[in-house]
């Protein structure tokens, strides 16, 4: 995956697959949706200050703001991930977490003893240690291009932290970043429904099937959350 902004639209098209009709003109109001959303400062509940700084920087590099829509920071993605860490998912209570733990083919799924919250703690520590070793500073203190280069190295699989591969950590971070950008705002991300507004996704409306096969036609109604919040 390229981490450069111009490639994000391509990624989103792939994400939507046959429903790419959402990426049509007429849905350029994501900035207005975000402006209407809650902008109160958020205090992380799980991550330390240093971990939070890494998370904010890394999420924005993976999902940067550009001319097509808001980035991870504006969408509240780090906040979404912080909230995740205090859920059964974050504590690994939804997974089978008994040994033996050994590497296997991808179709066997996650094979580490670390629940997501511990994977983040060790992964961020490993990423910052690697950044200091290679670039002389913590990840969050580097220029954007240097951050992209390190994330690309993590994704490439050649870097290994103490207890896990950098690629495993990167894939966890990328997956949760996308969840935070496009999940229902009721879970803490997709602030102001900015991710959905960018796509033209109508959200939790009861029925919009009449528009599925209208290629190129803009859906006329704004996005709505499960909570009833509208863009």
Order of alpha helices (4+ residues) and beta strands (2+ residues): alpha-alpha-alpha-alpha-alpha-alpha-alpha-alpha-alpha
